[in-house]
Amino acid sequence: MKVQNIKNIDKFFQVVDACKGKVELVTGEGDRLNLKSKLSQYVSMANIFSNGEIPELEIIAYERDDIDKLIEFMMNE
C-alpha cells in the first residue's frame, strides 16, 4: 500500500510498533526493510525525510489487522 503525507512520524512508528506481523518499507530499488526494527526505522527515515514530512512510502503489511491499523492511522492523520 502507498501511504502519503505522513506528518506525525512518531505516531506512525507507534502504529507500526503495535502491529503484530511484519511491516516492510519498499525502497525505490525494490529492497524491503523491516519497519519494526528500530535500526531500519532510523536508516530509512534518514534517507526519506524531507522538511519534517514523509511525502510518500510504499509499505507492505502481512496481517489484515495490521493493514486496518495503518489505514485507520492514515484516515485520521
N, CA, C and O atoms as a CHARMM CRD file, in Angstrom:
* protein
*
  308
    1    1 MET  N      0.85000  -1.16600   0.00000 PROA 1      0.00000
    2    1 MET  CA     0.00000   0.00000   0.00000 PROA 1      0.00000
    3    1 MET  C      0.89200   1.22400   0.00000 PROA 1      0.00000
    4    1 MET  O      1.97400   1.22100   0.58700 PROA 1      0.00000
    5    2 LYS  N      0.43400   2.25700  -0.65600 PROA 2      0.00000
    6    2 LYS  CA     1.16100   3.52700  -0.65400 PROA 2      0.00000
    7    2 LYS  C      0.54800   4.41900   0.41700 PROA 2      0.00000
    8    2 LYS  O     -0.67300   4.55100   0.51300 PROA 2      0.00000
    9    3 VAL  N      1.40800   5.02400   1.21300 PROA 3      0.00000
   10    3 VAL  CA     0.94900   5.98300   2.21100 PROA 3      0.00000
   11    3 VAL  C      1.58800   7.31900   1.88000 PROA 3      0.00000
   12    3 VAL  O      2.73700   7.38000   1.44200 PROA 3      0.00000
   13    4 GLN  N      0.83200   8.39100   2.09500 PROA 4      0.00000
   14    4 GLN  CA     1.29500   9.71200   1.69700 PROA 4      0.00000
   15    4 GLN  C      1.14700  10.71900   2.81300 PROA 4      0.00000
   16    4 GLN  O      0.29300  10.59600   3.69100 PROA 4      0.00000
   17    5 ASN  N      2.00800  11.72100   2.75200 PROA 5      0.00000
   18    5 ASN  CA     1.92900  12.90100   3.62000 PROA 5      0.00000
   19    5 ASN  C      1.84600  12.56300   5.10900 PROA 5      0.00000
   20    5 ASN  O      0.96500  13.04800   5.82000 PROA 5      0.00000
   21    6 ILE  N      2.76600  11.73300   5.56400 PROA 6      0.00000
   22    6 ILE  CA     2.82300  11.42200   6.98400 PROA 6      0.00000
   23    6 ILE  C      3.47100  12.60800   7.68400 PROA 6      0.00000
   24    6 ILE  O      4.64300  12.91100   7.46100 PROA 6      0.00000
   25    7 LYS  N      2.70600  13.26400   8.51900 PROA 7      0.00000
   26    7 LYS  CA     3.21500  14.43200   9.23400 PROA 7      0.00000
   27    7 LYS  C      3.63900  14.08000  10.65200 PROA 7      0.00000
   28    7 LYS  O      4.59400  14.65300  11.17500 PROA 7      0.00000
   29    8 ASN  N      2.93100  13.13700  11.28000 PROA 8      0.00000
   30    8 ASN  CA     3.23700  12.73100  12.64700 PROA 8      0.00000
   31    8 ASN  C      4.02300  11.41600  12.59700 PROA 8      0.00000
   32    8 ASN  O      3.45400  10.33200  12.72000 PROA 8      0.00000
   33    9 ILE  N      5.32000  11.53400  12.41600 PROA 9      0.00000
   34    9 ILE  CA     6.17200  10.37300  12.22900 PROA 9      0.00000
   35    9 ILE  C      6.23600   9.51900  13.48800 PROA 9      0.00000
   36    9 ILE  O      6.25500   8.29100  13.40300 PROA 9      0.00000
   37   10 ASP  N      6.27000  10.16000  14.66200 PROA 10     0.00000
   38   10 ASP  CA     6.28900   9.39900  15.91300 PROA 10     0.00000
   39   10 ASP  C      5.04700   8.52600  16.02800 PROA 10     0.00000
   40   10 ASP  O      5.14400   7.35100  16.38400 PROA 10     0.00000
   41   11 LYS  N      3.89100   9.08600  15.73100 PROA 11     0.00000
   42   11 LYS  CA     2.63900   8.33200  15.79500 PROA 11     0.00000
   43   11 LYS  C      2.63900   7.20300  14.76200 PROA 11     0.00000
   44   11 LYS  O      2.16900   6.10200  15.04600 PROA 11     0.00000
   45   12 PHE  N      3.16100   7.47500  13.57100 PROA 12     0.00000
   46   12 PHE  CA     3.25400   6.45400  12.53400 PROA 12     0.00000
   47   12 PHE  C      4.04000   5.24900  13.05000 PROA 12     0.00000
   48   12 PHE  O      3.61100   4.10800  12.88400 PROA 12     0.00000
   49   13 PHE  N      5.19600   5.50500  13.67900 PROA 13     0.00000
   50   13 PHE  CA     6.00200   4.39600  14.18300 PROA 13     0.00000
   51   13 PHE  C      5.36800   3.72600  15.40000 PROA 13     0.00000
   52   13 PHE  O      5.61800   2.54600  15.64300 PROA 13     0.00000
   53   14 GLN  N      4.56100   4.44200  16.16300 PROA 14     0.00000
   54   14 GLN  CA     3.81300   3.80400  17.25100 PROA 14     0.00000
   55   14 GLN  C      2.82500   2.79400  16.67100 PROA 14     0.00000
   56   14 GLN  O      2.65900   1.69500  17.20100 PROA 14     0.00000
   57   15 VAL  N      2.17600   3.18200  15.58200 PROA 15     0.00000
   58   15 VAL  CA     1.23800   2.27100  14.91500 PROA 15     0.00000
   59   15 VAL  C      1.99500   1.06700  14.35600 PROA 15     0.00000
   60   15 VAL  O      1.55300  -0.07100  14.51700 PROA 15     0.00000
   61   16 VAL  N      3.12400   1.30600  13.70300 PROA 16     0.00000
   62   16 VAL  CA     3.93900   0.20600  13.16300 PROA 16     0.00000
   63   16 VAL  C      4.36400  -0.72900  14.29200 PROA 16     0.00000
   64   16 VAL  O      4.26400  -1.94800  14.15700 PROA 16     0.00000
   65   17 ASP  N      4.83800  -0.16500  15.40800 PROA 17     0.00000
   66   17 ASP  CA     5.28400  -0.98100  16.53900 PROA 17     0.00000
   67   17 ASP  C      4.13700  -1.80000  17.12800 PROA 17     0.00000
   68   17 ASP  O      4.36700  -2.88400  17.66600 PROA 17     0.00000
   69   18 ALA  N      2.90900  -1.30000  17.03500 PROA 18     0.00000
   70   18 ALA  CA     1.74400  -2.00500  17.57200 PROA 18     0.00000
   71   18 ALA  C      1.27200  -3.13800  16.65500 PROA 18     0.00000
   72   18 ALA  O      0.45700  -3.96600  17.05900 PROA 18     0.00000
   73   19 CYS  N      1.77700  -3.17100  15.44100 PROA 19     0.00000
   74   19 CYS  CA     1.39400  -4.23400  14.51300 PROA 19     0.00000
   75   19 CYS  C      1.94500  -5.57100  14.99500 PROA 19     0.00000
   76   19 CYS  O      3.05200  -5.64200  15.52900 PROA 19     0.00000
   77   20 LYS  N      1.16700  -6.62400  14.80100 PROA 20     0.00000
   78   20 LYS  CA     1.57800  -7.95200  15.25200 PROA 20     0.00000
   79   20 LYS  C      2.48200  -8.65600  14.23900 PROA 20     0.00000
   80   20 LYS  O      3.38400  -9.40300  14.61600 PROA 20     0.00000
   81   21 GLY  N      2.23700  -8.41800  12.97900 PROA 21     0.00000
   82   21 GLY  CA     3.01100  -9.07100  11.92700 PROA 21     0.00000
   83   21 GLY  C      4.11400  -8.18400  11.38700 PROA 21     0.00000
   84   21 GLY  O      4.40200  -7.11500  11.92600 PROA 21     0.00000
   85   22 LYS  N      4.71600  -8.64600  10.32300 PROA 22     0.00000
   86   22 LYS  CA     5.81200  -7.92700   9.68200 PROA 22     0.00000
   87   22 LYS  C      5.26400  -6.74000   8.89200 PROA 22     0.00000
   88   22 LYS  O      4.24500  -6.85400   8.21100 PROA 22     0.00000
   89   23 VAL  N      5.95000  -5.60200   8.99000 PROA 23     0.00000
   90   23 VAL  CA     5.62500  -4.41100   8.21300 PROA 23     0.00000
   91   23 VAL  C      6.91800  -3.99200   7.53000 PROA 23     0.00000
   92   23 VAL  O      7.93600  -3.77300   8.18700 PROA 23     0.00000
   93   24 GLU  N      6.87100  -3.88200   6.21500 PROA 24     0.00000
   94   24 GLU  CA     8.08600  -3.58500   5.45400 PROA 24     0.00000
   95   24 GLU  C      7.93700  -2.30700   4.64300 PROA 24     0.00000
   96   24 GLU  O      6.85300  -1.97700   4.16000 PROA 24     0.00000
   97   25 LEU  N      9.04200  -1.60200   4.50700 PROA 25     0.00000
   98   25 LEU  CA     9.14800  -0.44600   3.62800 PROA 25     0.00000
   99   25 LEU  C      9.80000  -0.91800   2.34000 PROA 25     0.00000
  100   25 LEU  O     10.84200  -1.57200   2.37800 PROA 25     0.00000
  101   26 VAL  N      9.20300  -0.59500   1.20400 PROA 26     0.00000
  102   26 VAL  CA     9.78400  -0.93600  -0.09000 PROA 26     0.00000
  103   26 VAL  C     10.55900   0.27300  -0.58300 PROA 26     0.00000
  104   26 VAL  O      9.99300   1.35100  -0.76600 PROA 26     0.00000
  105   27 THR  N     11.84700   0.09200  -0.79500 PROA 27     0.00000
  106   27 THR  CA    12.69400   1.19300  -1.25400 PROA 27     0.00000
  107   27 THR  C     12.51100   1.39300  -2.75600 PROA 27     0.00000
  108   27 THR  O     11.89500   0.56800  -3.42900 PROA 27     0.00000
  109   28 GLY  N     13.04500   2.48400  -3.26900 PROA 28     0.00000
  110   28 GLY  CA    12.97700   2.76600  -4.69800 PROA 28     0.00000
  111   28 GLY  C     13.66100   1.70200  -5.53700 PROA 28     0.00000
  112   28 GLY  O     13.32900   1.51500  -6.70800 PROA 28     0.00000
  113   29 GLU  N     14.62100   1.00400  -4.93400 PROA 29     0.00000
  114   29 GLU  CA    15.33900  -0.06200  -5.63900 PROA 29     0.00000
  115   29 GLU  C     14.63600  -1.41200  -5.51700 PROA 29     0.00000
  116   29 GLU  O     15.08500  -2.40400  -6.09100 PROA 29     0.00000
  117   30 GLY  N     13.52900  -1.44600  -4.76400 PROA 30     0.00000
  118   30 GLY  CA    12.78300  -2.69000  -4.60800 PROA 30     0.00000
  119   30 GLY  C     13.18100  -3.49900  -3.38100 PROA 30     0.00000
  120   30 GLY  O     12.61300  -4.56200  -3.13300 PROA 30     0.00000
  121   31 ASP  N     14.15000  -3.01000  -2.61200 PROA 31     0.00000
  122   31 ASP  CA    14.52600  -3.69600  -1.38000 PROA 31     0.00000
  123   31 ASP  C     13.41900  -3.52700  -0.34700 PROA 31     0.00000
  124   31 ASP  O     12.66100  -2.55800  -0.39100 PROA 31     0.00000
  125   32 ARG  N     13.33000  -4.46500   0.57400 PROA 32     0.00000
  126   32 ARG  CA    12.32500  -4.39100   1.63900 PROA 32     0.00000
  127   32 ARG  C     13.03200  -4.30900   2.98500 PROA 32     0.00000
  128   32 ARG  O     13.86100  -5.15000   3.32900 PROA 32     0.00000
  129   33 LEU  N     12.67500  -3.26100   3.74000 PROA 33     0.00000
  130   33 LEU  CA    13.24700  -3.05300   5.06500 PROA 33     0.00000
  131   33 LEU  C     12.17800  -3.30800   6.12000 PROA 33     0.00000
  132   33 LEU  O     11.04400  -2.84800   5.98900 PROA 33     0.00000
  133   34 ASN  N     12.54400  -4.03700   7.16000 PROA 34     0.00000
  134   34 ASN  CA    11.63500  -4.34200   8.25700 PROA 34     0.00000
  135   34 ASN  C     11.42900  -3.08300   9.09300 PROA 34     0.00000
  136   34 ASN  O     12.34800  -2.64900   9.78800 PROA 34     0.00000
  137   35 LEU  N     10.23200  -2.48900   9.03600 PROA 35     0.00000
  138   35 LEU  CA     9.97100  -1.24900   9.77100 PROA 35     0.00000
  139   35 LEU  C      9.76600  -1.47100  11.26800 PROA 35     0.00000
  140   35 LEU  O      9.67400  -0.50400  12.02400 PROA 35     0.00000
  141   36 LYS  N      9.69400  -2.72000  11.70400 PROA 36     0.00000
  142   36 LYS  CA     9.58200  -2.96900  13.13700 PROA 36     0.00000
  143   36 LYS  C     10.95800  -2.93400  13.80300 PROA 36     0.00000
  144   36 LYS  O     11.05400  -2.91600  15.03000 PROA 36     0.00000
  145   37 SER  N     12.00200  -2.92500  13.01100 PROA 37     0.00000
  146   37 SER  CA    13.36800  -2.80000  13.51600 PROA 37     0.00000
  147   37 SER  C     13.68200  -1.31800  13.71800 PROA 37     0.00000
  148   37 SER  O     13.53900  -0.51800  12.79400 PROA 37     0.00000
  149   38 LYS  N     14.10600  -0.95900  14.92000 PROA 38     0.00000
  150   38 LYS  CA    14.43300   0.45000  15.20200 PROA 38     0.00000
  151   38 LYS  C     15.55600   0.93900  14.29200 PROA 38     0.00000
  152   38 LYS  O     15.51800   2.07500  13.81900 PROA 38     0.00000
  153   39 LEU  N     16.54200   0.10100  14.04500 PROA 39     0.00000
  154   39 LEU  CA    17.64200   0.49900  13.17200 PROA 39     0.00000
  155   39 LEU  C     17.12500   0.79600  11.76900 PROA 39     0.00000
  156   39 LEU  O     17.51300   1.79400  11.16200 PROA 39     0.00000
  157   40 SER  N     16.25500  -0.06300  11.25300 PROA 40     0.00000
  158   40 SER  CA    15.68000   0.17500   9.92300 PROA 40     0.00000
  159   40 SER  C     14.84000   1.44200   9.90900 PROA 40     0.00000
  160   40 SER  O     14.84400   2.17700   8.92100 PROA 40     0.00000
  161   41 GLN  N     14.11200   1.70600  11.00500 PROA 41     0.00000
  162   41 GLN  CA    13.31500   2.92800  11.07700 PROA 41     0.00000
  163   41 GLN  C     14.21700   4.14900  10.94900 PROA 41     0.00000
  164   41 GLN  O     13.93000   5.05400  10.16500 PROA 41     0.00000
  165   42 TYR  N     15.29600   4.17900  11.70600 PROA 42     0.00000
  166   42 TYR  CA    16.18900   5.33500  11.67000 PROA 42     0.00000
  167   42 TYR  C     16.87400   5.49100  10.31700 PROA 42     0.00000
  168   42 TYR  O     16.95500   6.59400   9.77700 PROA 42     0.00000
  169   43 VAL  N     17.36200   4.38600   9.77900 PROA 43     0.00000
  170   43 VAL  CA    18.06200   4.44600   8.49400 PROA 43     0.00000
  171   43 VAL  C     17.11600   4.86300   7.37700 PROA 43     0.00000
  172   43 VAL  O     17.44500   5.73500   6.57400 PROA 43     0.00000
  173   44 SER  N     15.93700   4.23900   7.32500 PROA 44     0.00000
  174   44 SER  CA    15.00900   4.54100   6.23800 PROA 44     0.00000
  175   44 SER  C     14.49600   5.97200   6.32800 PROA 44     0.00000
  176   44 SER  O     14.36800   6.64400   5.30500 PROA 44     0.00000
  177   45 MET  N     14.20600   6.44000   7.51500 PROA 45     0.00000
  178   45 MET  CA    13.68200   7.79300   7.65200 PROA 45     0.00000
  179   45 MET  C     14.75600   8.84600   7.39500 PROA 45     0.00000
  180   45 MET  O     14.44900   9.92600   6.88900 PROA 45     0.00000
  181   46 ALA  N     15.99400   8.55300   7.73000 PROA 46     0.00000
  182   46 ALA  CA    17.07800   9.49000   7.44200 PROA 46     0.00000
  183   46 ALA  C     17.21100   9.70100   5.93600 PROA 46     0.00000
  184   46 ALA  O     17.54700  10.79500   5.48400 PROA 46     0.00000
  185   47 ASN  N     16.94600   8.65100   5.16700 PROA 47     0.00000
  186   47 ASN  CA    17.05300   8.74600   3.70800 PROA 47     0.00000
  187   47 ASN  C     15.82500   9.37700   3.06100 PROA 47     0.00000
  188   47 ASN  O     15.94300   9.99500   2.00300 PROA 47     0.00000
  189   48 ILE  N     14.65800   9.23800   3.66700 PROA 48     0.00000
  190   48 ILE  CA    13.40700   9.68000   3.05100 PROA 48     0.00000
  191   48 ILE  C     12.95800  11.04000   3.56100 PROA 48     0.00000
  192   48 ILE  O     12.30700  11.79800   2.84200 PROA 48     0.00000
  193   49 PHE  N     13.30700  11.34200   4.79600 PROA 49     0.00000
  194   49 PHE  CA    12.81300  12.53600   5.48800 PROA 49     0.00000
  195   49 PHE  C     13.06200  13.80900   4.68400 PROA 49     0.00000
  196   49 PHE  O     14.15300  14.01700   4.15200 PROA 49     0.00000
  197   50 SER  N     12.04200  14.65200   4.60400 PROA 50     0.00000
  198   50 SER  CA    12.18900  15.93000   3.92100 PROA 50     0.00000
  199   50 SER  C     11.28200  16.95100   4.60100 PROA 50     0.00000
  200   50 SER  O     10.05900  16.82000   4.54300 PROA 50     0.00000
  201   51 ASN  N     11.85100  17.95200   5.23600 PROA 51     0.00000
  202   51 ASN  CA    11.08800  19.02400   5.87900 PROA 51     0.00000
  203   51 ASN  C     10.10400  18.52500   6.95200 PROA 51     0.00000
  204   51 ASN  O      9.02200  19.09000   7.11000 PROA 51     0.00000
  205   52 GLY  N     10.47500  17.48200   7.67700 PROA 52     0.00000
  206   52 GLY  CA     9.63200  17.00000   8.76100 PROA 52     0.00000
  207   52 GLY  C      8.39100  16.27000   8.30500 PROA 52     0.00000
  208   52 GLY  O      7.48200  16.03300   9.10000 PROA 52     0.00000
  209   53 GLU  N      8.34000  15.91100   7.04500 PROA 53     0.00000
  210   53 GLU  CA     7.15800  15.23900   6.48100 PROA 53     0.00000
  211   53 GLU  C      7.62200  14.16100   5.52400 PROA 53     0.00000
  212   53 GLU  O      8.60900  14.34300   4.81100 PROA 53     0.00000
  213   54 ILE  N      6.91800  13.03600   5.50200 PROA 54     0.00000
  214   54 ILE  CA     7.23000  11.97400   4.55100 PROA 54     0.00000
  215   54 ILE  C      6.20000  12.05500   3.43700 PROA 54     0.00000
  216   54 ILE  O      5.02300  11.78900   3.67900 PROA 54     0.00000
  217   55 PRO  N      6.60900  12.41600   2.21700 PROA 55     0.00000
  218   55 PRO  CA     5.64100  12.62300   1.14400 PROA 55     0.00000
  219   55 PRO  C      4.94400  11.33900   0.69100 PROA 55     0.00000
  220   55 PRO  O      3.72200  11.33300   0.54200 PROA 55     0.00000
  221   56 GLU  N      5.69500  10.24100   0.46500 PROA 56     0.00000
  222   56 GLU  CA     5.06100   9.00100   0.01800 PROA 56     0.00000
  223   56 GLU  C      5.97000   7.81800   0.32300 PROA 56     0.00000
  224   56 GLU  O      7.18300   7.87900   0.12200 PROA 56     0.00000
  225   57 LEU  N      5.36500   6.74900   0.80800 PROA 57     0.00000
  226   57 LEU  CA     6.06800   5.49800   1.07400 PROA 57     0.00000
  227   57 LEU  C      5.24000   4.34600   0.53300 PROA 57     0.00000
  228   57 LEU  O      4.01200   4.42200   0.47300 PROA 57     0.00000
  229   58 GLU  N      5.91900   3.28800   0.14500 PROA 58     0.00000
  230   58 GLU  CA     5.20600   2.05700  -0.13400 PROA 58     0.00000
  231   58 GLU  C      5.54300   1.10800   0.99800 PROA 58     0.00000
  232   58 GLU  O      6.70900   0.80100   1.24100 PROA 58     0.00000
  233   59 ILE  N      4.51200   0.64700   1.68600 PROA 59     0.00000
  234   59 ILE  CA     4.72200  -0.30200   2.76800 PROA 59     0.00000
  235   59 ILE  C      3.87900  -1.54200   2.53200 PROA 59     0.00000
  236   59 ILE  O      2.84500  -1.49900   1.86700 PROA 59     0.00000
  237   60 ILE  N      4.34800  -2.64900   3.09300 PROA 60     0.00000
  238   60 ILE  CA     3.63900  -3.92000   2.98800 PROA 60     0.00000
  239   60 ILE  C      3.41000  -4.43000   4.40000 PROA 60     0.00000
  240   60 ILE  O      4.34900  -4.56000   5.18500 PROA 60     0.00000
  241   61 ALA  N      2.16300  -4.71600   4.71300 PROA 61     0.00000
  242   61 ALA  CA     1.80600  -5.36500   5.97900 PROA 61     0.00000
  243   61 ALA  C      1.15900  -6.69100   5.61800 PROA 61     0.00000
  244   61 ALA  O      0.39500  -6.77200   4.65600 PROA 61     0.00000
  245   62 TYR  N      1.46000  -7.72200   6.38000 PROA 62     0.00000
  246   62 TYR  CA     1.02300  -9.06400   6.03100 PROA 62     0.00000
  247   62 TYR  C     -0.21700  -9.52400   6.78500 PROA 62     0.00000
  248   62 TYR  O     -0.87800 -10.47700   6.37000 PROA 62     0.00000
  249   63 GLU  N     -0.53700  -8.85900   7.88600 PROA 63     0.00000
  250   63 GLU  CA    -1.69800  -9.24300   8.68700 PROA 63     0.00000
  251   63 GLU  C     -2.84600  -8.26700   8.42500 PROA 63     0.00000
  252   63 GLU  O     -2.63200  -7.05600   8.37100 PROA 63     0.00000
  253   64 ARG  N     -4.05900  -8.79000   8.26200 PROA 64     0.00000
  254   64 ARG  CA    -5.22400  -7.93800   7.97100 PROA 64     0.00000
  255   64 ARG  C     -5.43700  -6.88300   9.06600 PROA 64     0.00000
  256   64 ARG  O     -5.72700  -5.72700   8.75600 PROA 64     0.00000
  257   65 ASP  N     -5.29800  -7.26500  10.32800 PROA 65     0.00000
  258   65 ASP  CA    -5.46600  -6.31100  11.43600 PROA 65     0.00000
  259   65 ASP  C     -4.44200  -5.18000  11.35100 PROA 65     0.00000
  260   65 ASP  O     -4.75000  -4.02900  11.66000 PROA 65     0.00000
  261   66 ASP  N     -3.22800  -5.51600  10.93300 PROA 66     0.00000
  262   66 ASP  CA    -2.17800  -4.50600  10.80500 PROA 66     0.00000
  263   66 ASP  C     -2.49500  -3.53500   9.67100 PROA 66     0.00000
  264   66 ASP  O     -2.27900  -2.33000   9.79800 PROA 66     0.00000
  265   67 ILE  N     -3.00200  -4.06400   8.57600 PROA 67     0.00000
  266   67 ILE  CA    -3.40100  -3.21100   7.45000 PROA 67     0.00000
  267   67 ILE  C     -4.49000  -2.24700   7.90600 PROA 67     0.00000
  268   67 ILE  O     -4.45600  -1.05700   7.59200 PROA 67     0.00000
  269   68 ASP  N     -5.45400  -2.77800   8.65200 PROA 68     0.00000
  270   68 ASP  CA    -6.53600  -1.93200   9.15900 PROA 68     0.00000
  271   68 ASP  C     -6.00800  -0.83000  10.07200 PROA 68     0.00000
  272   68 ASP  O     -6.47700   0.30500  10.00200 PROA 68     0.00000
  273   69 LYS  N     -5.03100  -1.15300  10.93500 PROA 69     0.00000
  274   69 LYS  CA    -4.43400  -0.14200  11.82400 PROA 69     0.00000
  275   69 LYS  C     -3.76500   0.96300  11.01500 PROA 69     0.00000
  276   69 LYS  O     -3.91300   2.14700  11.31700 PROA 69     0.00000
  277   70 LEU  N     -3.03700   0.56500   9.99700 PROA 70     0.00000
  278   70 LEU  CA    -2.31900   1.55300   9.17900 PROA 70     0.00000
  279   70 LEU  C     -3.29900   2.42100   8.38900 PROA 70     0.00000
  280   70 LEU  O     -3.09100   3.62800   8.26100 PROA 70     0.00000
  281   71 ILE  N     -4.35500   1.82100   7.86400 PROA 71     0.00000
  282   71 ILE  CA    -5.36300   2.58100   7.12700 PROA 71     0.00000
  283   71 ILE  C     -6.06000   3.55400   8.06600 PROA 71     0.00000
  284   71 ILE  O     -6.28800   4.70900   7.70700 PROA 71     0.00000
  285   72 GLU  N     -6.39900   3.09600   9.26900 PROA 72     0.00000
  286   72 GLU  CA    -7.04200   3.97100  10.24400 PROA 72     0.00000
  287   72 GLU  C     -6.13500   5.15400  10.60500 PROA 72     0.00000
  288   72 GLU  O     -6.60400   6.28500  10.73500 PROA 72     0.00000
  289   73 PHE  N     -4.85500   4.88800  10.76100 PROA 73     0.00000
  290   73 PHE  CA    -3.90600   5.96700  11.05400 PROA 73     0.00000
  291   73 PHE  C     -3.92100   6.99500   9.91500 PROA 73     0.00000
  292   73 PHE  O     -3.98000   8.20000  10.16200 PROA 73     0.00000
  293   74 MET  N     -3.86700   6.51500   8.67300 PROA 74     0.00000
  294   74 MET  CA    -3.81500   7.43100   7.53200 PROA 74     0.00000
  295   74 MET  C     -5.10600   8.23300   7.40300 PROA 74     0.00000
  296   74 MET  O     -5.07100   9.40000   7.01400 PROA 74     0.00000
  297   75 MET  N     -6.23100   7.62400   7.72200 PROA 75     0.00000
  298   75 MET  CA    -7.50900   8.33100   7.61100 PROA 75     0.00000
  299   75 MET  C     -7.65100   9.40300   8.69700 PROA 75     0.00000
  300   75 MET  O     -8.29800  10.42800   8.48100 PROA 75     0.00000
  301   76 ASN  N     -7.04900   9.16400   9.84900 PROA 76     0.00000
  302   76 ASN  CA    -7.16200  10.09900  10.97200 PROA 76     0.00000
  303   76 ASN  C     -5.99100  11.06200  11.05200 PROA 76     0.00000
  304   76 ASN  O     -5.98600  11.96100  11.89300 PROA 76     0.00000
  305   77 GLU  N     -5.01700  10.88900  10.20400 PROA 77     0.00000
  306   77 GLU  CA    -3.80500  11.71700  10.20600 PROA 77     0.00000
  307   77 GLU  C     -4.13500  13.13500   9.86100 PROA 77     0.00000
  308   77 GLU  O     -3.24400  13.98200   9.81300 PROA 77     0.00000
